[in-house]
Amino acid sequence: MKNLKITILSAFLLCLTVGFSQSDNIVGVAAGNDNFTTLVTAVKSADLVGTLSSDGPFTVFAPVNSAFEALPSGTVESLLKPENKGTLQGILTYHVVAGKYMAKDVIKAIKDNNGSFDVKTVQGGTITLSLSDGNVMLKDAKGSIAKVVMADVAATNGVIHAIDAVVMPK
């Protein structure tokens, strides 16, 4: 009976491993988390699934659903329209940095640079990272602020840091 339990447990773990190994890149991890349903919809609409599923590595500052809900009424719906695909791509790639930067790396960079650190996004713009009350904060090109609410969500091609606001390029 004990061997049967071990065999069943082993088979279960193998199925889990096989299931995750195919989808644990940034897109797969985000799609598996209910906090990112709006982001995943936007990534699909912007035709960025292939890009964010590629080898990377990438660091994604991923807005949670409530961040999108805080945008002015109708903004998300408008951005999801085919004619706004370029704008949506620009906004989403503004949340992506080439390279894998764990929270400890981000905090070190901020501290090593006198309290703030500018990072270039895949979109081409800059986000300024800083610390406030022990939290990593992002300041976008328009001066708006987002806070990292969950850090170091691992993916095979990088890392996700969940943020509480959508940051915007110029």
N, C-alpha and C positions, 0 to 999 in steps of 0.2 A: 504494500500500500504506500509506503514511504517513497519507493522508487517511482511509482505512478505519479505521485504529487510532484516530485522533482521533474519528471518528464513533461508533465503538463505545464509546470511553471517555466521550464526551459523553452518549450514550444511557444508559450505566450510571449516570453521575452524576445524570442527570435522574431516573431510576427511584429512586435512593437518596433524592434530595431529596423527591420526591413521597411516598415511603414514610414518611420521617421527619416530614414536615410534618403528617401526620394524627395522629401518635401521640407527638410530642415534648413533650407537656405532662407534668406531674409523674407522672401515672399511667402514661403511655406510656413515659417514661424508666425508671421503676421496674420496669415489666413487662419491659423489655428488658434488665434487669440481673439475673443469676443470684443476686446477693447479697441481693435483695429479694423472693424468691418468697413467703416467709411473710407479709411485709408486704402484698404485693399480694393474697394470699388473704384476709387480714384486712380490707383495704379493700373488697374485693368483698362479703364477708360482712356488713360494717357498712353497706352501701349508700352508701358515700362516693365511689364512682367519679365520679359526676356533679359533686359538690362540688369534688373535687380536680382535675377536668378543666376547671372553669370558668375564667373570665378571671383570677381572683386579683388581684394576685400573692400568692403564698404562699411562706413559707420552711418547709420540712419537715425536721425532725430525724428522719431515717428509720433505725430500728433495722435492722441487718443480720440475716440468718438466725440467726447464732450468738447474738445478743442474745435472740431469742425462745427458742432452745434452752436458754439459761441460766435461764429462768424455772422455777419448781417444776414437776415432772412433772404433766402433765395440764392445765396452765393454758391453753395455747393451744387445745387441743381443746375445753375448756370454754367459752372465750370465743367460739369459732366457732359455737356452738350458737345457733339462732334466738332462744331465750328470753333470751340474754345480749347481744343486739344493742345495747341501750342502753349497757351497760357498755363493750362493745368500742368503740362510737362515742366515748364519753368518753375512753377511753385513747388512741385514735388521734388525736382532735382536740387532745389535750393535747400532741401532737408537732408541731402546726402553729401558725405565727405569721402573722398577716395582714401582708403586705408582703414585699418581696424584699430580703433582707439577705445580702450576700456576706460571705465570711470577713473581708475587710478592714474592713467596716462593723461586724461583730460585735466584732472585736478593738479597734477604735477606741472603741466604746461602752463596753467593759469598762475600757479604760485611762482614758477620760474620766470614769468613775464610780468612781474609787479601787479598781479591781481586781475589781469585780463589777457585773453589770447584770441587773436583773429584767425579763423579758419576759412580757407577757400572751399566753396561748395562745388559740386559737379556742375551746377548751373552756371558757375563763373563768378557769383557774388561772394560776399563775405558775411560771416556770422561772428559776432564777438561773444566769447565765452567768459564767464566770470563766476565768482562764488558769492552767495548771500545766505547767511545763517546756515552754512554748511551745505547748501544746495547749489548745484550747477545751474547757471542761468544762461540763456541765449538771448542776445539782442540782435534783432534783424536790421536790415537796411533802412527800415522806416522808423526805427527806434522802439518798436514793440518788444516786449519781454515774454519769454516762455521759460518754464522751470522743468528740469528733468524730474519726473515723478517715479520713474523706474529705470534703473541703469543695468547695463551688462546682460541684456537678453541675447544669449549666444545663438549664432547661426553659422552654418558651414562656410559661408562666404563673407562673414563680418559680424557686426554686433548692432543691436538695436537699443537705443535709449528712448524711452517713451517721454513725450513732453506734453504739457497741459495747454498749449496754444499753437496755432498754425503761424509759422514765421513766414514773412513775405519779402521777396526780393524787391529791388527798385522798380 
